[in-house]
Amino acid sequence: MALSISRKILRSFGSLNSLGRLGSPFSASNGKGHILGVDVPCVESSVFRKDESFFLSCRRYSTSILTPDSSDGSFPSDLLTKKRVSTPEREIGLHQDLVIPVTNLHNEDKGFMCLAGDVFDVPIRKDIIHRVVRWQLAKRQQGTHSTKTISEVSGTGRKPWRQKGTGRARHGTLRGAQFRGGATMHGPKPRSHAIKLNKKVRRLGLKIALSARAAEGKLMVFEDLEISSHKTKNIVNYFNQLENTKKLLLVDGGPISEKLKLATQNVHYVNVLPSIGLNVYSILLHDTLVMSRDAVNRIVERMHTPINR
């Protein structure tokens, strides 16, 4: 590899003789070449001597990084690329562990944290999210609606008029559905609207929601959610520093502290939840998710716990 790199360099400059006349960094007059301040053995022809020190030196410099702004001017800048080197965008859903910086409400650097790839980097599936949201909304519906049947409506049980001879329709009670103040036929009764959804699907829905927020860059990890006082301005000042954020969800590992409850109870665009209450619908309602270290660890532990059948 070192030999091929050296040939490419010499090909760009021309022959060794011309390099010697132009006063380039390579000079073959004394049998040695000058590469970035290091003398290495060289010959006057395009055939290089397979000297061990030469290959070692070339191998060492073949891994060096050079830029046009380098302080060392011995290497010609016109041969260096001026294109900005950028890493390709991360492909979502490969179950790769993510490294995310950790901060706090005062924007202090608290190091980094590794997020489990099987929880925060799963393939995005809208059909799973739709099923989980339907299950959540159906389960939380109270189902306390009720109407009265003919036996529950208050009123007399007397027959309103005789069966025949009046020319009117025959009726046996005034509590029927056709009369005002009467019963409701086939009306709703208290019942549960919950539908069945497998635990694996529910767990997968939460993973997808967390992965979506992580892929959007809307997932932040805090060292903790401790605040100095219960004043609402502490939360409002931090929220104003965020960009493109309309609603913020704070998730703590254990029970929510009293100071954090008081600081957020009058702010309609900031809500708090314990990690045990984190759900898909709440994540979708808030465009930014902030989790403490403890909350992340508890969520990962919950996702890795085997499902009891």
C-alpha positions as CSV (number, residue, x, y, z in Angstrom):
1,M,0.0,0.0,0.0
2,A,2.9,2.4,0.9
3,L,4.5,1.7,-2.5
4,S,1.3,2.5,-4.5
5,I,0.8,5.7,-2.5
6,S,4.4,6.8,-3.2
7,R,4.0,6.2,-6.9
8,K,0.8,8.3,-7.0
9,I,2.7,11.2,-5.3
10,L,5.5,11.0,-7.7
11,R,3.2,10.7,-10.7
12,S,1.5,14.0,-9.7
13,F,4.9,15.7,-9.5
14,G,6.5,14.2,-12.5
15,S,9.9,12.4,-12.7
16,L,12.4,12.6,-9.9
17,N,14.8,14.6,-12.1
18,S,12.3,17.3,-12.7
19,L,11.5,17.4,-9.0
20,G,15.2,17.9,-8.2
21,R,15.4,20.8,-10.6
22,L,12.3,22.5,-9.3
23,G,13.4,22.3,-5.7
24,S,10.5,20.2,-4.6
25,P,10.3,18.3,-1.3
26,F,11.6,15.2,-3.0
27,S,15.2,15.4,-4.0
28,A,17.1,12.4,-5.5
29,S,20.5,14.1,-5.8
30,N,21.9,12.4,-2.6
31,G,19.9,9.2,-2.8
32,K,17.4,10.4,-0.2
33,G,14.0,11.9,-0.4
34,H,12.5,14.5,1.9
35,I,8.9,13.7,2.9
36,L,7.3,16.0,5.5
37,G,10.6,16.7,7.2
38,V,11.9,13.1,7.2
39,D,14.7,11.8,5.0
40,V,13.9,8.4,3.5
41,P,16.0,6.5,1.0
42,C,15.1,7.0,-2.7
43,V,16.5,6.2,-6.2
44,E,16.6,8.2,-9.4
45,S,14.2,6.0,-11.4
46,S,10.6,5.2,-10.9
47,V,11.5,1.8,-9.5
48,F,11.8,2.0,-5.7
49,R,14.1,0.0,-3.6
50,K,12.2,-2.3,-1.3
51,D,13.9,-1.0,1.8
52,E,12.2,-1.8,5.1
53,S,12.7,1.7,6.6
54,F,11.2,3.3,3.5
55,F,8.0,1.2,3.7
56,L,7.8,1.8,7.5
57,S,8.0,5.5,7.0
58,C,5.5,5.6,4.2
59,R,3.1,3.4,6.1
60,R,3.4,5.7,9.0
61,Y,2.5,8.8,7.0
62,S,-0.2,7.1,4.9
63,T,-2.5,7.3,7.9
64,S,-1.9,11.0,8.7
65,I,-4.6,13.5,8.1
66,L,-3.7,16.6,6.0
67,T,-5.8,19.6,5.4
68,P,-5.2,22.8,3.3
69,D,-5.0,24.7,6.6
70,S,-2.2,22.6,8.0
71,S,0.6,24.6,9.6
72,D,3.3,22.5,7.9
73,G,3.9,24.0,4.5
74,S,6.2,21.3,3.1
75,F,3.3,19.5,1.4
76,P,1.8,21.4,-1.5
77,S,-1.8,22.5,-0.6
78,D,-3.1,22.2,-4.2
79,L,-2.9,18.4,-3.9
80,L,-5.1,18.4,-0.8
81,T,-8.9,18.3,-1.2
82,K,-10.9,21.2,0.0
83,K,-14.1,19.2,0.3
84,R,-15.6,19.0,3.8
85,V,-15.5,15.4,5.0
86,S,-19.0,14.4,6.4
87,T,-20.1,11.2,7.9
88,P,-23.1,9.5,6.3
89,E,-26.5,9.8,8.0
90,R,-27.3,7.1,10.4
91,E,-29.7,4.5,9.1
92,I,-32.6,4.0,11.5
93,G,-33.8,0.6,12.7
94,L,-30.5,-1.3,12.8
95,H,-30.6,-1.9,16.6
96,Q,-27.4,0.0,17.1
97,D,-26.5,1.5,20.5
98,L,-26.7,5.3,20.6
99,V,-24.3,7.6,22.5
100,I,-26.1,10.7,23.6
101,P,-24.8,13.6,25.7
102,V,-26.1,14.1,29.2
103,T,-27.0,17.5,30.6
104,N,-29.4,19.1,33.1
105,L,-31.8,22.0,33.5
106,H,-28.8,24.4,33.8
107,N,-27.2,23.2,30.5
108,E,-24.2,21.7,32.3
109,D,-22.1,19.0,30.7
110,K,-22.6,15.7,32.6
111,G,-20.9,13.3,30.2
112,F,-22.4,10.7,27.9
113,M,-24.9,7.8,28.1
114,C,-25.3,4.8,25.9
115,L,-28.8,4.0,24.9
116,A,-29.7,0.3,24.1
117,G,-30.2,-0.2,20.4
118,D,-33.0,-2.8,20.9
119,V,-35.0,-0.1,22.7
120,F,-34.1,3.2,21.1
121,D,-33.2,2.1,17.5
122,V,-35.9,-0.2,16.2
123,P,-37.6,0.0,12.8
124,I,-40.4,2.6,12.7
125,R,-43.8,1.0,12.0
126,K,-46.9,3.3,11.9
127,D,-49.3,0.4,12.0
128,I,-48.0,-0.7,15.4
129,I,-48.3,2.8,16.7
130,H,-51.9,3.0,15.4
131,R,-52.9,-0.2,17.1
132,V,-51.3,0.8,20.5
133,V,-52.9,4.3,20.4
134,R,-56.4,2.7,19.7
135,W,-55.9,0.3,22.5
136,Q,-54.9,3.1,24.9
137,L,-57.8,5.4,24.0
138,A,-60.3,2.5,24.2
139,K,-59.0,1.3,27.5
140,R,-59.2,4.7,29.2
141,Q,-62.7,5.4,28.0
142,Q,-64.9,5.4,31.1
143,G,-68.0,3.6,29.6
144,T,-70.3,5.1,32.3
145,H,-73.0,6.1,29.7
146,S,-76.4,4.8,30.7
147,T,-80.1,5.1,29.5
148,K,-83.2,3.9,31.2
149,T,-85.2,0.9,30.0
150,I,-89.0,0.7,30.3
151,S,-88.7,-1.0,33.7
152,E,-86.5,1.9,35.0
153,V,-88.5,4.9,33.9
154,S,-90.7,6.4,36.6
155,G,-94.4,6.5,35.8
156,T,-97.7,4.7,36.3
157,G,-98.3,1.1,35.3
158,R,-102.0,1.7,34.5
159,K,-103.2,1.0,31.0
160,P,-103.9,4.5,29.5
161,W,-107.2,3.6,27.8
162,R,-109.2,0.5,26.9
163,Q,-108.1,-1.8,24.2
164,K,-111.0,-1.3,21.8
165,G,-113.6,1.2,21.0
166,T,-111.7,4.5,21.3
167,G,-110.4,4.6,17.7
168,R,-106.9,5.2,19.1
169,A,-103.9,3.0,18.9
170,R,-103.7,0.3,21.5
171,H,-101.2,0.9,24.4
172,G,-100.5,-0.8,27.6
173,T,-98.3,1.8,29.3
174,L,-97.2,5.4,29.0
175,R,-93.6,4.6,29.7
176,G,-92.9,3.2,26.2
177,A,-90.3,4.7,23.9
178,Q,-93.0,6.3,21.7
179,F,-94.1,8.6,24.5
180,R,-92.4,11.7,25.8
181,G,-90.4,11.0,28.9
182,G,-90.5,7.3,28.1
183,A,-87.8,4.7,27.9
184,T,-84.9,4.4,25.4
185,M,-84.8,1.3,23.5
186,H,-81.5,-0.4,22.9
187,G,-79.6,2.5,24.5
188,P,-76.1,2.4,25.9
189,K,-75.4,0.8,29.2
190,P,-72.2,0.9,31.4
191,R,-69.6,-1.3,29.9
192,S,-65.9,-1.6,29.2
193,H,-64.6,-0.4,25.8
194,A,-61.2,-2.0,26.2
195,I,-59.9,-4.2,23.4
196,K,-57.3,-6.9,23.5
197,L,-53.8,-6.2,22.5
198,N,-50.8,-8.6,23.0
199,K,-48.1,-7.5,25.4
200,K,-45.5,-7.9,22.8
201,V,-47.2,-5.4,20.5
202,R,-47.7,-2.9,23.4
203,R,-44.0,-3.2,24.3
204,L,-43.0,-2.8,20.6
205,G,-45.1,0.3,20.3
206,L,-43.3,2.0,23.2
207,K,-39.9,1.1,21.6
208,I,-41.0,2.6,18.3
209,A,-42.1,5.8,19.9
210,L,-38.8,6.2,21.8
211,S,-36.9,5.3,18.6
212,A,-38.8,7.9,16.6
213,R,-38.0,10.7,19.1
214,A,-34.3,9.6,19.2
215,A,-34.1,9.6,15.4
216,E,-35.7,13.1,15.2
217,G,-33.2,14.4,17.7
218,K,-36.0,15.2,20.1
219,L,-34.8,12.9,22.9
220,M,-32.7,14.4,25.7
221,V,-31.1,12.8,28.7
222,F,-30.6,14.6,31.9
223,E,-28.5,13.7,34.9
224,D,-31.6,14.4,37.1
225,L,-34.7,16.6,37.1
226,E,-33.8,18.4,40.3
227,I,-34.6,22.1,40.4
228,S,-33.5,24.7,43.0
229,S,-37.0,26.0,43.8
230,H,-40.7,25.5,43.0
231,K,-40.9,28.7,40.9
232,T,-42.5,28.3,37.5
233,K,-39.9,30.6,35.9
234,N,-37.2,27.9,36.2
235,I,-39.1,25.7,33.8
236,V,-40.2,28.5,31.5
237,N,-36.6,29.9,31.2
238,Y,-35.4,26.4,30.2
239,F,-38.2,25.9,27.7
240,N,-37.5,29.2,26.0
241,Q,-34.0,28.1,25.2
242,L,-35.3,25.1,23.3
243,E,-35.7,25.4,19.5
244,N,-38.7,24.1,17.6
245,T,-40.4,22.9,20.7
246,K,-44.1,23.2,21.4
247,K,-44.8,20.7,24.1
248,L,-42.3,19.2,26.5
249,L,-42.6,15.9,28.5
250,L,-40.3,15.3,31.5
251,V,-39.9,11.7,32.6
252,D,-38.2,10.9,35.9
253,G,-37.3,7.5,37.2
254,G,-39.1,7.4,40.5
255,P,-41.9,9.5,42.0
256,I,-42.0,13.1,40.8
257,S,-40.6,15.6,43.3
258,E,-42.9,18.2,44.9
259,K,-40.9,21.1,43.6
260,L,-41.1,19.8,40.0
261,K,-44.9,19.3,40.3
262,L,-45.4,22.9,41.6
263,A,-43.1,24.3,38.9
264,T,-45.0,22.7,36.0
265,Q,-48.6,22.6,37.2
266,N,-49.4,26.0,35.8
267,V,-47.6,25.5,32.5
268,H,-49.9,23.8,30.0
269,Y,-47.1,23.0,27.5
270,V,-44.9,21.1,30.0
271,N,-46.0,17.8,31.6
272,V,-44.2,15.4,33.9
273,L,-44.5,11.6,34.2
274,P,-42.8,8.8,36.2
275,S,-41.1,6.2,34.2
276,I,-43.7,3.6,35.1
277,G,-46.4,5.8,33.5
278,L,-44.5,6.5,30.2
279,N,-46.8,5.5,27.3
280,V,-47.0,5.9,23.5
281,Y,-49.9,8.4,23.4
282,S,-48.1,10.8,25.8
283,I,-44.9,10.6,23.7
284,L,-46.9,11.5,20.6
285,L,-48.7,14.4,22.2
286,H,-45.3,16.0,23.1
287,D,-42.8,16.8,20.4
288,T,-39.8,16.8,22.8
289,L,-39.0,14.1,25.4
290,V,-36.6,14.7,28.3
291,M,-35.7,11.7,30.4
292,S,-33.4,11.4,33.4
293,R,-30.7,8.7,33.7
294,D,-32.7,6.8,36.1
295,A,-35.8,6.9,33.9
296,V,-33.7,5.5,30.9
297,N,-32.3,2.7,33.0
298,R,-35.7,1.7,34.3
299,I,-37.3,1.8,30.9
300,V,-34.6,-0.4,29.4
301,E,-34.9,-2.8,32.3
302,R,-38.6,-3.0,31.8
303,M,-38.2,-3.6,28.1
304,H,-35.7,-6.4,28.8
305,T,-37.9,-8.1,31.4
306,P,-39.4,-11.4,30.0
307,I,-43.1,-11.3,29.5
308,N,-45.0,-13.5,31.9
309,R,-47.6,-15.7,30.3
